[in-house]
């Protein structure tokens, strides 16, 4: 009943809808940008796997293994297993999109190599915030049901972990993209200003998904704060 009431509250949409629309726009933008540059070959004819085989040893990361993982845009660097995983399209196609995505993930590997602070913070937050966020919703709901503002506020503080994680993710992703562009240029994998611009467009479109994710998480927390304050005012 609590969940049903919450989702029927018009104010929920006032807070969350703008961020939700931003998320939809960001997802559409990265899909369209990827589809655009996946059809355009890079000037050196390098696949994502070629980029990885060039950059990893050149950047003192020869110990990182390369794997192909199923799915589309499922590319990621696994710091626990020291593995760079590329989706089949990225690994095998010699496109600007493939080159950019592979370099971005190698940017994460470089962060791990350098002990990049925000990456360490994000990795440390994952196990703590995952549990805290789940319990936070239960405590928040219990606080509203029992009319306990103390419990509800504790729940909100725990839920806000997801917003904190999203905010910490932003500098990690932006830095990985900056590293990607720098590596591609320094190792002459990008050979023209036009290609540099195309790679930047590809990486910037991905950054918007993280901005939208942070906005959505923050909007959710603000709604829960509003819900508590609204109930407190009605009881006065």
C-alpha positions as CSV (number, residue, x, y, z in Angstrom):
1,X,0.0,0.0,0.0
2,X,2.9,2.3,0.9
3,X,4.5,1.7,-2.5
4,X,1.2,2.2,-4.4
5,X,0.6,5.5,-2.6
6,X,4.1,6.7,-3.3
7,X,3.9,6.1,-7.0
8,X,0.4,7.7,-7.2
9,X,1.7,10.9,-5.6
10,X,1.7,13.6,-8.3
11,X,4.7,15.2,-6.6
12,X,6.8,12.1,-7.4
13,X,6.5,12.9,-11.1
14,X,7.3,16.6,-10.5
15,X,10.6,15.6,-9.0
16,X,11.5,12.5,-11.0
17,X,10.0,13.1,-14.5
18,X,12.5,15.7,-15.7
19,X,15.4,13.5,-14.7
20,X,13.7,10.5,-16.3
21,X,13.2,12.4,-19.6
22,X,16.9,13.4,-19.4
23,X,17.8,9.7,-19.0
24,X,15.7,8.7,-22.0
25,X,17.3,11.5,-24.1
26,X,20.8,10.4,-23.0
27,X,20.2,6.8,-23.8
28,X,18.7,7.7,-27.2
29,X,21.7,10.0,-27.9
30,X,24.3,7.4,-27.2
31,X,22.5,4.8,-29.3
32,X,22.2,7.2,-32.3
33,X,25.8,8.4,-31.9
34,X,27.1,4.8,-31.6
35,X,25.1,3.8,-34.7
36,X,26.4,6.8,-36.6
37,X,30.1,6.2,-35.8
38,X,29.9,2.4,-35.9
39,X,29.3,2.8,-39.7
40,X,32.4,5.0,-40.2
41,X,35.8,3.4,-40.4
42,X,38.8,4.9,-38.6
43,X,41.6,6.0,-40.9
44,X,44.0,3.3,-39.7
45,X,41.5,0.5,-40.0
46,X,41.9,-0.6,-36.4
47,X,39.4,-2.7,-34.5
48,X,38.8,-2.2,-30.8
49,X,40.9,-5.3,-30.2
50,X,43.7,-3.8,-32.3
51,X,43.5,-0.6,-30.2
52,X,43.8,-2.6,-27.0
53,X,46.7,-4.6,-28.3
54,X,48.5,-1.4,-29.2
55,X,47.7,0.7,-26.1
56,X,47.9,-1.8,-23.3
57,X,51.6,-2.7,-23.8
58,X,52.5,0.9,-24.8
59,X,50.9,2.2,-21.5
60,X,52.7,-0.3,-19.3
61,X,49.6,-2.5,-18.9
62,X,50.8,-5.7,-20.6
63,X,49.5,-7.8,-17.6
64,X,45.9,-7.0,-18.5
65,X,44.2,-9.7,-20.6
66,X,41.7,-9.1,-23.4
67,X,38.4,-10.9,-23.7
68,X,35.3,-10.7,-25.9
69,X,32.1,-10.6,-23.9
70,X,28.6,-11.1,-25.3
71,X,26.1,-8.2,-25.8
72,X,26.1,-4.7,-27.3
73,X,27.9,-1.9,-25.5
74,X,28.8,-4.4,-22.8
75,X,32.4,-3.3,-22.8
76,X,34.1,-2.8,-19.4
77,X,37.3,-3.1,-17.5
78,X,37.3,-5.6,-14.6
79,X,39.8,-4.4,-12.0
80,X,39.2,-7.5,-9.8
81,X,40.4,-9.9,-12.5
82,X,42.6,-7.5,-14.5
83,X,40.6,-8.1,-17.7
84,X,39.5,-5.8,-20.4
85,X,36.3,-7.1,-21.9
86,X,35.0,-5.8,-25.3
87,X,31.7,-6.6,-27.0
88,X,32.0,-8.5,-30.3
89,X,31.1,-5.4,-32.5
90,X,33.7,-3.2,-30.7
91,X,36.4,-5.9,-30.7
92,X,36.0,-6.8,-34.4
93,X,34.9,-3.7,-36.3
94,X,37.4,-1.1,-37.5
95,X,35.1,1.9,-36.7
96,X,35.5,5.2,-34.9
97,X,33.0,4.0,-32.4
98,X,35.0,0.8,-31.7
99,X,38.2,2.7,-31.3
100,X,36.7,5.3,-29.0
101,X,35.0,2.7,-26.7
102,X,38.0,0.5,-26.4
103,X,40.2,3.5,-25.6
104,X,37.7,4.6,-22.9
105,X,37.8,1.2,-21.2
106,X,41.6,1.3,-21.4
107,X,41.3,4.7,-19.7
108,X,39.7,2.9,-16.7
109,X,42.6,0.4,-16.7
110,X,45.0,3.3,-16.6
111,X,43.1,4.8,-13.7
112,X,43.6,1.5,-11.9
113,X,47.3,1.4,-12.8
114,X,47.7,5.0,-11.4
115,X,45.6,4.5,-8.3
116,X,43.2,7.2,-9.4
117,X,41.5,8.5,-6.2
118,X,37.9,8.6,-7.5
119,X,38.1,5.1,-8.9
120,X,39.3,3.9,-5.5
121,X,36.4,5.7,-3.8
122,X,33.8,4.3,-6.2
123,X,35.1,0.7,-5.8
124,X,35.1,1.1,-2.0
125,X,31.5,2.4,-2.1
126,X,30.0,-0.4,-4.1
127,X,29.5,-3.1,-1.5
128,X,28.5,-0.7,1.3
129,X,26.0,1.4,-0.8
130,X,24.4,-1.6,-2.4
131,X,23.3,-3.0,0.9
132,X,22.6,0.4,2.5
133,X,20.3,1.5,-0.4
134,X,18.3,-1.7,-0.3
135,X,17.8,-1.4,3.5
136,X,17.1,2.3,3.2
137,X,13.9,1.8,1.2
138,X,12.6,-0.6,3.8
139,X,13.5,1.7,6.7
140,X,12.0,4.7,4.9
141,X,8.8,2.9,4.2
142,X,8.7,1.7,7.8
143,X,9.2,5.2,9.1
144,X,6.3,6.5,7.1
145,X,4.1,3.6,8.1
146,X,5.0,4.0,11.8
147,X,4.9,7.8,11.5
148,X,8.4,8.0,12.7
149,X,10.3,10.9,11.1
150,X,13.6,9.6,12.7
151,X,13.3,6.3,10.9
152,X,12.2,7.9,7.7
153,X,15.2,10.3,7.8
154,X,17.6,7.4,8.4
155,X,16.1,5.7,5.4
156,X,16.6,8.7,3.2
157,X,20.2,9.0,4.3
158,X,20.8,5.4,3.4
159,X,19.0,5.8,0.0
160,X,21.1,8.9,-0.7
161,X,24.0,6.5,-1.2
162,X,22.9,5.8,-4.7
163,X,23.1,9.5,-5.5
164,X,26.5,9.7,-3.9
165,X,27.7,6.8,-6.0
166,X,26.3,8.4,-9.2
167,X,28.1,11.7,-8.4
168,X,31.4,9.9,-7.7
169,X,31.0,8.0,-11.0
170,X,31.0,11.3,-13.0
171,X,34.7,12.3,-12.5
172,X,35.7,8.6,-13.1
173,X,34.0,8.4,-16.4
174,X,35.0,11.9,-17.6
175,X,38.6,11.2,-16.7
176,X,38.6,7.9,-18.5
177,X,37.3,9.7,-21.7
178,X,40.0,12.4,-21.4
179,X,42.7,9.6,-21.0
180,X,41.2,7.8,-24.0
181,X,41.6,10.9,-26.3
182,X,45.1,11.6,-25.0
183,X,46.2,8.0,-25.6
184,X,44.7,7.8,-29.0
185,X,46.5,11.0,-30.0
186,X,49.9,10.3,-28.3
187,X,50.1,6.9,-30.0
188,X,49.0,8.2,-33.4
189,X,45.9,6.0,-33.5
190,X,43.9,9.1,-34.4
191,X,45.4,10.8,-37.5
192,X,43.3,13.8,-38.2
193,X,41.4,16.6,-36.4
194,X,38.2,15.3,-37.9
195,X,38.8,11.9,-36.4
196,X,39.6,13.5,-33.0
197,X,36.3,15.4,-33.2
198,X,34.4,12.3,-34.0
199,X,35.9,10.3,-31.1
200,X,35.2,13.2,-28.8
201,X,31.5,13.2,-29.9
202,X,31.3,9.5,-29.3
203,X,32.7,9.8,-25.8
204,X,30.7,12.9,-24.8
205,X,27.5,11.1,-25.7
206,X,28.4,8.3,-23.2
207,X,29.1,10.9,-20.5
208,X,25.6,12.2,-20.7
209,X,24.2,8.9,-19.6
210,X,26.1,9.3,-16.3
211,X,25.0,12.9,-15.9
212,X,21.4,11.7,-16.4
213,X,21.9,8.8,-13.9
214,X,23.1,11.2,-11.3
215,X,20.2,13.6,-11.9
216,X,17.7,10.8,-11.5
217,X,19.3,9.5,-8.3
218,X,19.3,13.0,-6.8
219,X,15.7,13.7,-7.9
220,X,14.6,10.5,-6.1
221,X,16.3,11.5,-2.9
222,X,14.8,15.0,-3.1
223,X,11.3,13.5,-3.5
224,X,11.8,11.4,-0.3
225,X,12.9,14.4,1.6
226,X,9.8,16.3,0.3
227,X,7.6,13.3,1.4
228,X,8.9,13.4,5.0
229,X,8.7,17.2,5.3
230,X,5.2,17.2,3.8
231,X,4.0,14.7,6.4
232,X,5.6,16.6,9.2
233,X,3.9,19.8,8.1
234,X,0.5,18.1,7.9
235,X,0.8,16.8,11.5
236,X,1.3,20.3,12.9
